[in-house]
Amino acid sequence: MAIGVWISLVAYFALMVAIGIYAMRKSTSSSEDYMLGGRTLSPKVAALSAGASDMSGWLLLGLPGAMFVSGLGSAWIGIGLLVGALFNWILVAPRLREQTVHYGNAITIPAFLANRFPTRSMSLRTVSAVVIVIFFAVYTASGLVAGGKLFESAFTGIYNFGDMSNYAMGVMITLGVVLIYTVVGGFLAVSMTDFVQGCIMMLALVIMPAVVLFGEGGGGLSQATQTLNEVDPTLLSWTSGLTFIGWLSAVTWGLGYFGQPHIIVRFMAIRTLKDVPIARNIGMGWMLISLIGAVSLGIFGRAYAIRNGIDVQDPETIFIILADLLFHPLITGFLYAALLAAVMSTVSSQLLVASSSLTEDFYRLFLHKNATEAQCVAVGRVCVVLVGIVAAVIASDENSQVLGLVSNAWAGFGAAFGPLIILSLMWSRTNGNGAIAGMVVGALTVMIWISLGWNGEFLGGPGVYEIIPGFIASFIAIIVVSNATDDAGEYQHIERK
C-alpha cells in the first residue's frame, strides 16, 4: 500500500518543484516579480490561486470534520464564506487592482496602506507588517498541522520514520517541499502551483463523496439519509439545535475575506482590470463545487462510517480514512496529494506574504533603504525560511486542531484589515489616524476576546466568534477617529478613461 501511495506523492512533489524552477527562470529578477509575479496573472490562475490559497487544509479536514460531528448546521460556515468571497470579488478586487497601481505601484498591503495614507505611512507599514507576521505564523502552523495529521493517520502502523514521529515527519516534509518551490520561484511559482493544486482539490472533492455514496458499502443517498436519521435526526437539519449566536458566528466567517492578505494580494496581481470579472466567475464556480463536495464528504462520510463499523477517533481525518479504505493505493496517493495541495497552496501563499512584509516593510524601510532588487529577493527568500521555521515550532503540538488555529488567524486578519481595506478603497474621508486606530483596535479586540475565552462561552451562553466584535470595533474606530481628526487630503481621485 505504502509504495503505491508514495509513487503518487513523489510525482506530486516533483511536479511542484518543477513548477518552482520554471517560475524562477520567468519571474524572480526584481522584488515586484518575486513578490507579485509582475502583475501578469491570467484570470484562471488568479481565480484558482485565490481559491486554493484561501481554503487550505480546512477544506479537506476542518470543514468535513465539523460536518461529521454536527451535521448540516456546520454548513453555514461554508455559506457565509461563499457570500463573503463573492462580495470580496465585487467590492475589493477591482478597486484594489486599480488603486495599488495608482498609489505608488504598491506590491504589499502595508505598502499600499502607507501610500494611501502618507501622513502615517511609517506607523501603518510597521503595525500592519507586525500583524501580518504574527497571525501568519499561526495560520501557517494550521497548514503544517494538517500535513502532520495526514502522515500520522496514513502511515502509522504501516510505515514509520524511525525516531521521529509520523506527525513530525509530515510537518517537516510538507514544509520542506513548500519552502523549495516558494524560495526558488516566488509569487509566480506559488500562483502556478496553486492553479494545479486547486484543480486537484476540486477533482478529489467530486470523486470522494460520489464513491462514499454510490461505491461499495455506500448504499446511495436514501440509505445514507436513513442511517443519519436513525443516529440523530438533527444531523440533516440546517437549524435544529442551532442558536442565533451559533448561526451568526458561523455565517460571519465571510467577513474575514476582506482582510486576508494572502487572498487579496491575488487581486493586485491580476493582469488587467478587465480580467477581474472573468476571474470572479471562475473563482466562485470553483468555490461552490469544492464547498458542496466538502460538506457532502463530512456528512455522508459519517453515514458510511456508521454503516461499515469504522471507528473515527479524530473527525478531522475522515478524508484520510476514506481515501485509504476505498481506493487503489495509486488513487489514494492522488487523494493524499489533494490534501497536501490544499495545505501547501495556503502555506506557500502565507509564507510569501509574510516574507514580503518583512522584506519591504522592515528590511528595506529600517535596515537598508538603498537595497538593490537582487538583495531584496535574497532577503525575501531568507524570510520565507524563517517564518516557516517559526510556524513549524507552533505546529509541533500534535493535539492542535486545524479548524481552531484557522479560525483564530482568520478572525485576526479579518478584523485588523477588513474594515480598513473596505473604507480605504471606498470612503474618501478615511485618514491615516483612523487607519491606525482601526487596525490596532481590530487586532487587539480579537486577541483579548480569545484570551478571555469569550469565543467559547459568552455571558453564560454559547461563545461569540471573535471576528464579530473585532470587525465591528475596527469599523467604528476608523469612522470615529477619521471624522474626529483633520482630513489631510490623502485620497486621490482616479480618472477612468
C-alpha positions as CSV (number, residue, x, y, z in Angstrom):
1,M,0.0,0.0,0.0
2,A,2.7,2.5,1.0
3,I,4.6,2.0,-2.2
4,G,1.7,3.0,-4.4
5,V,0.9,6.0,-2.2
6,W,4.5,7.1,-2.3
7,I,4.6,6.9,-6.1
8,S,1.7,9.3,-6.4
9,L,3.1,11.6,-3.6
10,V,6.6,11.7,-5.0
11,A,5.2,12.5,-8.5
12,Y,3.1,15.3,-7.0
13,F,6.1,16.7,-5.1
14,A,8.3,16.6,-8.2
15,L,5.7,18.5,-10.2
16,M,5.5,21.3,-7.6
17,V,9.3,21.6,-7.5
18,A,9.4,21.6,-11.4
19,I,6.9,24.5,-11.4
20,G,9.1,26.4,-9.0
21,I,12.1,26.0,-11.2
22,Y,10.2,27.1,-14.2
23,A,8.9,30.2,-12.4
24,M,12.4,31.0,-11.2
25,R,13.5,31.4,-14.8
26,K,10.5,33.5,-15.7
27,S,9.9,35.9,-12.8
28,T,12.5,36.5,-10.0
29,S,14.6,39.3,-11.4
30,S,13.0,42.0,-9.2
31,S,11.1,42.3,-6.0
32,E,7.9,43.0,-7.9
33,D,8.5,39.9,-9.9
34,Y,9.3,37.8,-6.9
35,M,6.5,39.0,-4.6
36,L,3.8,39.9,-7.1
37,G,4.6,38.0,-10.3
38,G,5.0,41.2,-12.2
39,R,1.2,41.7,-12.1
40,T,0.8,39.2,-15.0
41,L,-1.7,36.6,-13.6
42,S,-4.3,35.4,-16.1
43,P,-7.9,35.2,-14.9
44,K,-7.9,31.4,-14.4
45,V,-4.6,31.4,-12.5
46,A,-5.6,34.4,-10.3
47,A,-9.0,32.8,-9.6
48,L,-7.8,29.3,-8.6
49,S,-4.8,30.7,-6.8
50,A,-7.1,32.9,-4.7
51,G,-9.4,30.0,-4.0
52,A,-6.7,27.4,-3.3
53,S,-4.7,29.7,-1.1
54,D,-7.9,30.6,0.8
55,M,-9.3,27.1,1.5
56,S,-6.2,25.3,2.8
57,G,-6.4,22.0,4.8
58,W,-9.5,23.4,6.3
59,L,-11.4,22.5,3.2
60,L,-10.5,18.8,3.3
61,L,-10.0,18.3,7.1
62,G,-11.7,21.1,9.2
63,L,-15.0,21.5,7.4
64,P,-15.6,17.8,6.8
65,G,-14.7,17.2,10.4
66,A,-17.2,19.8,11.6
67,M,-19.9,18.3,9.3
68,F,-19.1,14.8,10.6
69,V,-19.7,15.9,14.2
70,S,-22.5,18.5,13.9
71,G,-24.3,17.8,10.6
72,L,-25.7,20.4,8.2
73,G,-25.7,23.1,10.9
74,S,-22.0,23.5,10.3
75,A,-22.6,24.2,6.6
76,W,-23.5,27.7,7.5
77,I,-19.7,28.4,7.7
78,G,-19.4,27.5,4.1
79,I,-22.4,29.5,3.1
80,G,-21.0,32.6,4.9
81,L,-17.7,32.1,3.2
82,L,-19.3,31.8,-0.2
83,V,-21.2,35.1,0.2
84,G,-18.2,36.8,1.7
85,A,-15.9,35.7,-1.2
86,L,-18.5,36.9,-3.8
87,F,-18.6,40.4,-2.2
88,N,-14.8,40.4,-1.9
89,W,-14.5,39.9,-5.7
90,I,-17.2,42.5,-6.4
91,L,-16.2,45.3,-3.9
92,V,-12.5,44.8,-3.3
93,A,-10.9,43.1,-6.3
94,P,-11.3,45.8,-9.0
95,R,-10.6,48.7,-6.7
96,L,-7.6,47.1,-5.1
97,R,-6.1,46.2,-8.5
98,E,-6.6,49.8,-9.7
99,Q,-5.6,51.7,-6.6
100,T,-2.4,49.7,-5.7
101,V,-1.0,50.8,-9.0
102,H,-2.3,54.3,-8.7
103,Y,-0.8,54.8,-5.2
104,G,2.8,54.3,-6.0
105,N,2.6,50.8,-7.5
106,A,2.5,49.1,-4.1
107,I,3.4,45.4,-4.1
108,T,2.4,44.6,-0.5
109,I,-0.7,45.5,1.5
110,P,1.3,47.5,4.1
111,A,2.9,49.5,1.3
112,F,-0.5,50.3,-0.2
113,L,-1.8,51.5,3.1
114,A,1.4,53.6,3.6
115,N,0.9,55.1,0.1
116,R,-2.8,55.7,0.6
117,F,-2.2,57.4,4.0
118,P,1.2,59.2,3.7
119,T,0.8,61.2,6.9
120,R,1.0,58.0,8.9
121,S,3.0,55.9,6.4
122,M,5.7,54.7,8.8
123,S,3.3,53.7,11.6
124,L,1.0,51.9,9.1
125,R,3.7,49.9,7.5
126,T,5.2,48.8,10.8
127,V,1.9,47.9,12.6
128,S,0.4,46.1,9.6
129,A,3.6,44.2,9.0
130,V,3.7,43.1,12.7
131,V,0.1,42.0,12.5
132,I,0.8,40.0,9.2
133,V,3.8,38.2,10.6
134,I,2.2,37.3,13.9
135,F,-1.1,36.0,12.5
136,F,0.5,34.3,9.5
137,A,2.8,32.3,11.8
138,V,-0.3,30.9,13.5
139,Y,-2.1,30.5,10.1
140,T,0.8,28.7,8.5
141,A,1.1,26.4,11.5
142,S,-2.5,25.3,10.9
143,G,-1.5,24.1,7.4
144,L,1.5,22.2,8.8
145,V,-0.7,20.6,11.4
146,A,-2.9,19.3,8.6
147,G,0.2,17.9,6.8
148,G,1.3,16.2,10.1
149,K,-2.2,14.7,10.6
150,L,-2.1,13.3,7.1
151,F,1.2,11.4,7.6
152,E,0.2,10.3,11.2
153,S,-3.2,8.9,10.0
154,A,-2.0,7.4,6.7
155,F,1.3,5.8,7.7
156,T,1.1,4.9,11.4
157,G,1.2,1.1,11.7
158,I,2.2,0.8,8.1
159,Y,5.3,2.8,7.8
160,N,7.5,4.7,10.3
161,F,10.2,7.2,10.1
162,G,12.5,5.9,12.9
163,D,12.9,8.1,15.9
164,M,10.8,10.9,14.5
165,S,7.0,10.5,14.8
166,N,4.9,10.3,11.7
167,Y,3.2,13.5,12.7
168,A,6.6,15.4,13.0
169,M,7.8,13.9,9.7
170,G,4.6,15.0,8.0
171,V,5.2,18.6,9.3
172,M,8.8,18.6,8.1
173,I,8.1,17.1,4.6
174,T,5.1,19.5,4.0
175,L,7.2,22.5,5.0
176,G,10.3,21.3,3.1
177,V,8.6,20.9,-0.3
178,V,6.7,24.2,0.1
179,L,10.0,26.0,1.0
180,I,11.7,24.6,-2.1
181,Y,9.3,25.9,-4.7
182,T,8.4,29.1,-2.8
183,V,12.1,30.1,-2.1
184,V,13.1,29.3,-5.7
185,G,10.2,30.6,-7.7
186,G,8.5,33.3,-5.6
187,F,4.9,34.5,-6.3
188,L,4.7,33.2,-9.8
189,A,5.6,29.7,-8.6
190,V,3.1,29.9,-5.7
191,S,0.3,31.1,-8.1
192,M,1.0,28.4,-10.7
193,T,1.2,25.6,-8.2
194,D,-2.0,27.0,-6.6
195,F,-3.7,26.6,-10.0
196,V,-2.6,23.0,-10.3
197,Q,-3.4,22.3,-6.7
198,G,-6.9,23.9,-7.0
199,C,-7.7,21.6,-9.9
200,I,-6.5,18.6,-7.9
201,M,-8.6,19.6,-4.8
202,M,-11.8,20.1,-6.8
203,L,-11.4,16.8,-8.5
204,A,-10.9,15.0,-5.2
205,L,-13.9,16.6,-3.7
206,V,-16.1,15.4,-6.6
207,I,-14.7,11.9,-6.6
208,M,-14.7,11.2,-2.9
209,P,-18.3,12.0,-2.0
210,A,-19.5,10.1,-5.1
211,V,-17.6,7.0,-4.1
212,V,-18.7,7.3,-0.5
213,L,-22.4,7.5,-1.5
214,F,-22.5,5.1,-4.5
215,G,-19.5,2.8,-4.2
216,E,-19.3,-0.5,-2.3
217,G,-20.7,-0.1,1.2
218,G,-22.3,3.3,0.4
219,G,-25.9,2.4,-0.2
220,G,-26.8,5.6,-2.1
221,L,-28.4,8.8,-0.9
222,S,-31.5,7.2,0.6
223,Q,-29.5,4.7,2.7
224,A,-27.2,7.4,3.9
225,T,-30.1,9.6,4.9
226,Q,-31.8,6.7,6.7
227,T,-28.7,5.9,8.6
228,L,-28.2,9.5,9.7
229,N,-31.8,9.9,10.8
230,E,-31.5,6.7,12.9
231,V,-28.4,8.0,14.7
232,D,-29.5,11.7,15.1
233,P,-32.2,13.3,13.0
234,T,-30.7,16.8,13.7
235,L,-27.7,15.9,11.6
236,L,-29.7,16.6,8.5
237,S,-31.3,19.8,9.8
238,W,-30.0,23.2,8.9
239,T,-31.3,24.8,12.1
240,S,-32.1,22.2,14.8
241,G,-30.1,22.8,17.9
242,L,-28.5,25.9,16.3
243,T,-28.8,29.1,18.4
244,F,-28.9,32.6,16.8
245,I,-25.4,33.3,18.2
246,G,-24.1,30.0,16.8
247,W,-25.6,30.8,13.4
248,L,-24.2,34.3,13.4
249,S,-20.8,33.1,14.4
250,A,-20.8,30.6,11.5
251,V,-22.0,32.9,8.7
252,T,-19.8,35.8,9.8
253,W,-16.7,33.8,8.7
254,G,-17.4,35.6,5.4
255,L,-16.4,38.9,6.9
256,G,-12.8,37.7,7.1
257,Y,-12.3,37.7,3.3
258,F,-11.9,41.5,3.1
259,G,-8.8,41.4,5.3
260,Q,-6.9,38.3,4.2
261,P,-3.6,39.5,2.7
262,H,-2.7,36.2,1.1
263,I,-6.1,36.2,-0.8
264,I,-6.4,39.9,-1.8
265,V,-2.8,40.1,-3.0
266,R,-4.1,37.9,-5.9
267,F,-6.3,40.8,-6.9
268,M,-3.3,43.1,-7.0
269,A,-1.5,40.6,-9.4
270,I,-4.3,40.1,-12.0
271,R,-3.1,41.0,-15.5
272,T,-5.7,43.8,-16.2
273,L,-8.7,45.3,-14.6
274,K,-10.9,43.9,-17.3
275,D,-9.8,40.4,-16.3
276,V,-11.4,40.7,-12.8
277,P,-15.0,39.7,-13.7
278,I,-13.7,36.7,-15.6
279,A,-11.6,35.6,-12.6
280,R,-14.5,36.2,-10.3
281,N,-16.8,33.9,-12.2
282,I,-14.1,31.1,-12.4
283,G,-13.2,31.5,-8.7
284,M,-16.8,31.4,-7.5
285,G,-17.6,28.4,-9.6
286,W,-14.6,26.5,-8.2
287,M,-15.5,27.5,-4.7
288,L,-19.2,26.4,-4.9
289,I,-18.2,23.0,-6.3
290,S,-15.5,22.5,-3.7
291,L,-17.6,23.5,-0.7
292,I,-20.5,21.2,-1.8
293,G,-18.0,18.4,-2.0
294,A,-16.5,19.1,1.4
295,V,-19.9,19.3,3.0
296,S,-21.1,16.1,1.3
297,L,-17.9,14.3,2.3
298,G,-18.3,15.1,6.0
299,I,-21.9,14.3,6.5
300,F,-22.2,11.3,4.2
301,G,-18.8,10.1,5.4
302,R,-20.3,9.8,8.8
303,A,-23.1,7.7,7.4
304,Y,-20.6,5.4,5.7
305,A,-18.5,5.1,8.9
306,I,-21.6,4.1,10.9
307,R,-22.9,1.6,8.3
308,N,-19.5,-0.1,8.0
309,G,-18.4,0.0,11.6
310,I,-15.4,2.3,11.1
311,D,-14.0,3.9,14.3
312,V,-13.2,7.5,13.6
313,Q,-11.3,8.9,16.6
314,D,-10.5,12.3,15.1
315,P,-13.3,13.6,12.8
316,E,-10.9,15.9,11.0
317,T,-9.2,12.8,9.5
318,I,-12.3,11.4,7.8
319,F,-11.0,12.3,4.3
320,I,-7.7,10.5,5.0
321,I,-9.5,7.4,6.4
322,L,-11.9,7.1,3.5
323,A,-9.1,7.7,1.0
324,D,-7.2,4.8,2.5
325,L,-10.2,2.4,2.6
326,L,-12.0,3.0,-0.7
327,F,-9.3,3.4,-3.3
328,H,-6.4,1.7,-5.0
329,P,-3.0,2.9,-3.5
330,L,-2.2,5.0,-6.5
331,I,-5.5,6.8,-6.3
332,T,-5.1,7.0,-2.5
333,G,-1.8,8.7,-3.1
334,F,-3.5,11.2,-5.5
335,L,-6.1,12.0,-2.9
336,Y,-3.4,12.5,-0.3
337,A,-1.8,14.8,-2.8
338,A,-5.1,16.7,-3.0
339,L,-5.0,17.2,0.8
340,L,-1.3,18.3,0.6
341,A,-2.3,20.6,-2.3
342,A,-4.9,22.3,-0.1
343,V,-2.3,22.6,2.7
344,M,0.7,23.7,0.6
345,S,-1.2,26.2,-1.6
346,T,-2.1,28.2,1.5
347,V,1.2,27.7,3.4
348,S,3.2,28.9,0.4
349,S,1.0,32.0,-0.1
350,Q,1.2,32.9,3.6
351,L,4.9,32.4,3.8
352,L,5.4,34.6,0.8
353,V,3.2,37.4,2.1
354,A,4.8,37.4,5.5
355,S,8.2,37.4,3.8
356,S,7.3,40.3,1.5
357,S,6.2,42.3,4.6
358,L,9.5,41.5,6.4
359,T,11.5,42.4,3.3
360,E,9.7,45.5,2.1
361,D,8.3,46.9,5.4
362,F,11.2,46.1,7.8
363,Y,14.4,45.4,5.9
364,R,14.1,48.0,3.1
365,L,12.4,50.5,5.5
366,F,14.7,50.3,8.5
367,L,17.8,48.3,7.7
368,H,18.8,49.0,4.1
369,K,16.9,51.7,2.4
370,N,19.0,51.6,-0.7
371,A,18.9,47.8,-1.1
372,T,19.2,46.5,-4.7
373,E,16.5,44.4,-6.2
374,A,18.8,41.3,-6.0
375,Q,19.4,42.0,-2.3
376,C,15.6,42.2,-1.7
377,V,14.9,39.0,-3.5
378,A,17.7,37.3,-1.4
379,V,16.3,38.7,1.8
380,G,12.8,37.6,0.9
381,R,14.0,34.0,0.4
382,V,15.6,34.0,3.8
383,C,12.5,35.4,5.4
384,V,10.4,32.7,3.8
385,V,12.5,30.1,5.6
386,L,12.5,31.9,8.9
387,V,8.7,32.3,9.0
388,G,8.4,28.6,8.0
389,I,10.6,27.5,10.9
390,V,8.5,29.6,13.4
391,A,5.3,28.0,12.1
392,A,6.8,24.5,12.4
393,V,7.6,25.2,16.1
394,I,4.0,26.3,16.7
395,A,2.7,23.2,14.8
396,S,4.8,20.8,16.9
397,D,1.9,20.2,19.3
398,E,0.3,17.0,17.9
399,N,-3.0,17.9,19.7
400,S,-3.5,21.1,17.7
401,Q,-6.8,21.4,15.8
402,V,-6.8,22.7,12.3
403,L,-10.1,24.5,12.5
404,G,-9.3,26.2,15.8
405,L,-6.0,27.6,14.5
406,V,-7.5,28.7,11.2
407,S,-10.5,30.4,13.0
408,N,-8.2,32.5,15.2
409,A,-5.9,33.7,12.5
410,W,-8.8,34.3,10.1
411,A,-10.5,36.5,12.7
412,G,-7.3,38.4,13.4
413,F,-6.8,39.3,9.8
414,G,-10.5,39.9,9.1
415,A,-10.8,42.4,12.0
416,A,-7.4,44.1,11.6
417,F,-7.5,44.6,7.8
418,G,-11.1,44.0,6.6
419,P,-12.8,47.3,7.6
420,L,-9.6,49.3,6.7
421,I,-9.3,47.8,3.2
422,I,-13.0,48.4,2.5
423,L,-13.0,52.0,3.8
424,S,-9.7,53.0,2.3
425,L,-10.9,51.9,-1.1
426,M,-14.5,53.2,-0.9
427,W,-14.6,56.1,1.6
428,S,-12.5,59.2,0.7
429,R,-12.7,60.6,4.2
430,T,-10.7,57.8,5.8
431,N,-7.4,59.2,7.0
432,G,-4.2,57.9,8.5
433,N,-5.2,58.3,12.1
434,G,-8.4,56.4,11.5
435,A,-6.5,53.7,9.7
436,I,-4.1,53.1,12.6
437,A,-6.9,53.2,15.1
438,G,-9.0,50.6,13.2
439,M,-6.1,48.2,12.6
440,V,-5.0,48.3,16.3
441,V,-8.5,48.1,17.7
442,G,-9.5,45.2,15.4
443,A,-6.4,43.1,16.2
444,L,-6.5,43.8,20.0
445,T,-10.2,43.1,20.2
446,V,-9.7,39.7,18.6
447,M,-6.7,38.8,20.8
448,I,-8.5,39.9,24.0
449,W,-11.7,38.1,23.1
450,I,-9.8,34.9,22.6
451,S,-7.7,35.3,25.8
452,L,-10.9,35.8,27.8
453,G,-12.4,32.6,26.3
454,W,-15.5,34.5,25.0
455,N,-15.3,32.7,21.7
456,G,-16.1,29.5,23.7
457,E,-18.6,30.9,26.2
458,F,-20.0,34.4,26.5
459,L,-22.2,35.6,29.3
460,G,-23.2,32.1,30.3
461,G,-24.3,31.2,26.7
462,P,-22.6,30.0,23.6
463,G,-19.4,31.7,22.5
464,V,-19.3,34.5,20.0
465,Y,-16.8,34.2,17.1
466,E,-14.2,36.8,17.7
467,I,-14.4,38.3,14.3
468,I,-17.8,39.8,15.1
469,P,-16.7,42.2,17.9
470,G,-13.3,42.7,16.2
471,F,-14.8,43.7,12.8
472,I,-17.4,46.0,14.4
473,A,-15.0,47.7,16.7
474,S,-12.4,48.3,13.9
475,F,-15.1,49.7,11.6
476,I,-16.3,52.1,14.3
477,A,-12.8,53.1,15.3
478,I,-11.9,54.1,11.7
479,I,-15.1,56.2,11.2
480,V,-15.0,57.9,14.6
481,V,-11.2,58.7,14.5
482,S,-11.3,59.8,10.9
483,N,-14.2,62.2,11.5
484,A,-12.7,63.5,14.7
485,T,-9.3,64.4,13.1
486,D,-8.3,66.6,10.2
487,D,-8.7,65.4,6.7
488,A,-5.2,65.6,5.3
489,G,-6.3,65.3,1.7
490,E,-4.8,61.8,1.3
491,Y,-7.4,60.5,-1.1
492,Q,-6.6,60.7,-4.8
493,H,-9.4,60.7,-7.3
494,I,-8.7,58.3,-10.2
495,E,-9.7,59.4,-13.6
496,R,-11.1,56.5,-15.6
497,K,-10.7,56.5,-19.4
